[in-house]
Amino acid sequence: QVQLVESGGGSVQAGGSLRLSCAAFGSTYSRPWIAWFRQAPGLEREGVAAISTDRGTILYADSVKGRFTISQDNAKNTVYLQMNSLKPEDTAMYYCAATFGPLRRYSDSGPLGLRVNDFPIWGRGTQVTVSS
């Protein structure tokens, strides 16, 4: 059973940067897709970036494209989310999640087309707060 642990959240001013880490613990038979989701108060959880840790395929929501970079370090079993040029609207709890097999995307499921229920493994989240 794989467990995910996020770290790296914090409070920054608009225009600042943070790097989130998602460390995976445990063994798997295959390499998963890892996605970063975020949830602001009163809003639905939405996927913002995803990476295939097997093939390296990367996806970004339009709202973060050009500002956020997802990457992986296989030796450390860790996926990162580098967040630059942060905006107040990026304020949210950020979660990493894992799913195995082909990534399913839906036209009615947020900016990246990911559904929470398709990801069986979640971390507890890390808070990101961006002040203006």
C-alpha positions in Angstrom: 0.0 0.0 0.0 1.4 3.4 -1.1 1.2 6.4 1.2 1.7 10.0 0.1 3.0 12.8 2.3 2.9 16.4 1.1 5.2 19.2 2.4 6.3 22.6 1.4 3.2 24.7 1.9 3.3 28.1 3.6 2.3 31.7 3.3 3.8 34.0 0.7 3.1 37.3 -0.9 1.7 37.6 -4.4 4.5 37.0 -6.9 6.4 34.7 -4.6 7.3 31.0 -5.0 6.8 27.8 -3.2 7.8 24.2 -3.9 5.6 21.5 -2.8 6.8 17.9 -2.4 4.8 14.7 -2.5 6.8 11.8 -1.1 5.6 8.2 -1.8 6.1 5.5 0.7 5.5 1.8 0.1 5.9 -0.5 -2.9 3.8 -0.8 -6.0 3.8 -3.2 -9.0 3.4 -0.3 -11.4 4.3 3.4 -11.5 1.3 5.6 -11.0 0.0 8.9 -12.3 0.5 11.5 -9.6 -1.7 14.6 -9.6 -1.8 17.8 -7.6 -5.2 18.9 -6.6 -6.2 22.0 -4.7 -9.3 23.0 -2.8 -10.2 26.5 -1.7 -12.9 27.1 0.9 -16.3 26.6 -0.5 -15.1 25.3 -3.8 -14.7 21.8 -5.3 -11.3 20.1 -5.3 -9.7 20.6 -8.7 -6.7 19.1 -10.4 -4.0 21.5 -11.5 -1.1 19.3 -12.6 -0.4 15.7 -13.2 2.6 13.6 -14.2 2.9 10.0 -15.4 5.8 8.7 -13.2 6.2 5.9 -15.8 6.3 7.8 -19.1 6.9 11.3 -17.9 3.8 12.7 -19.6 2.8 16.0 -18.0 -0.5 17.9 -17.9 -1.3 21.4 -16.6 -4.5 23.3 -16.0 -4.6 26.5 -18.0 -4.8 28.5 -14.8 -1.3 27.4 -13.8 0.4 26.8 -17.1 3.6 28.8 -17.3 3.7 29.4 -13.6 3.7 25.9 -12.1 6.1 23.1 -12.9 5.5 19.4 -11.9 8.5 17.1 -11.9 9.7 13.9 -10.3 12.7 12.4 -8.7 12.4 8.6 -9.1 15.4 8.0 -6.8 13.6 9.7 -4.0 10.1 8.6 -5.0 9.0 12.2 -4.8 7.0 14.4 -7.1 7.4 18.2 -6.9 5.2 21.1 -7.7 7.2 24.3 -8.2 4.9 27.3 -8.0 6.1 30.6 -9.2 4.3 34.0 -9.7 1.8 33.0 -7.1 -1.5 34.8 -7.0 -4.1 35.2 -4.2 -6.4 32.9 -6.2 -3.9 30.1 -5.8 -4.7 30.1 -2.1 -5.9 26.6 -1.2 -5.2 23.3 0.5 -3.0 21.4 -2.0 -3.2 17.6 -2.1 -1.2 15.0 -4.1 -3.0 11.9 -5.2 -2.1 8.7 -7.1 -3.9 6.5 -9.5 -2.7 3.5 -11.5 -3.4 2.6 -15.1 -4.6 5.0 -17.8 -5.5 8.5 -16.7 -9.1 9.2 -17.3 -10.2 12.8 -18.1 -13.7 14.2 -18.4 -14.9 17.3 -20.0 -17.1 18.2 -17.0 -14.5 17.7 -14.3 -12.6 20.9 -13.7 -9.8 22.5 -15.6 -7.7 19.3 -15.9 -10.6 17.0 -16.4 -9.7 14.8 -13.4 -12.2 13.3 -11.0 -11.4 12.9 -7.3 -13.0 9.4 -7.2 -10.5 8.1 -9.8 -7.6 8.6 -7.4 -7.6 6.0 -4.6 -4.6 7.2 -2.8 -4.3 10.7 -1.2 -2.0 12.7 1.0 -3.4 14.8 3.9 -2.6 18.1 2.1 -0.5 21.2 2.7 -1.9 24.7 3.0 -0.8 27.4 0.5 -1.8 31.0 1.3 -0.9 33.9 -1.0 -1.5 37.4 0.2 -2.0 40.4 -2.0 
